[in-house]
Amino acid sequence: MTPQNVIEKLEQGWELRNRGTGWWLCEPMIPYKRTESLPVPEELVSQLEKDDIIQTKLLTTSAIGLLKQP
């Protein structure tokens, strides 16, 4: 995986995600079709961010409401 590979995939609509298992390039979702995900080394993501090519954001997880137990 090279910086150019990541940039090309992002331009094609892929998403760069980290859900606690490292960074992955994820193909756009298509209903009823298995999509591809490619691992991206942490060092590469850090370099792209340092070079001001990408920006990373830490999003919060979903919250749920539960009934209190008496």
N, C-alpha and C positions, 0 to 999 in steps of 0.2 A: 504494500500500500504506500503510495506516494502522496505528497501534498496535492499534486495535480489531479490524481484520482479522486481525492475527497472533494476538491473544488468542482470537478466535472459532474460528479454524482449530485452534489448539492444544487448545481445549476439545472439538473434534470428533474428536480423535485424530490430527491431523496432527503431524509432527515438524519441528522447526527444526534444520537440519543445516548444517555447514560442513565440506566435504571438500577444502579448498584452492582452491575456485573461488568463494568468497563464501558468503553465507548463503542458504539455500533452505528454503521451507516445502514439505514432501513429504507428499503424500496417503498414507494408510495403504495398505500393499501388499495387493493382491487377486490371488490366483493367476490367471494367464492373462489379466490385464487390464492395459492400459497405465495407469499412474497419472500424475497431474499434479504438477509441481513449479513453484513460483512464487519468483522472486528476491525477496530482502528486503535493502534497503540496510543496509550496515554501521552507519550512523548510527542507524537505527531500532532495531537490535538493542542497540547501546550505550545508547540512551535507555531501552529497556525494562529493561535490566539496572540502570542507574542508578536508575530509579524503583522498583526491587525487585519487578518484575513477573515477570521470568524470572531464571534462574541459568544461566550457561554453564559447561561443564566441558570440559576438554581431555582427550580420551581417547587412549590410545596406539594405534598401529597393530598389526596382527597380526605375529607373529614366525614365521619358518620355520627349519627345521633343514636344513642342507646338508652333504653329505659333504666332508671336507677333501681337497684335492688333495695327493698325495704330493710 
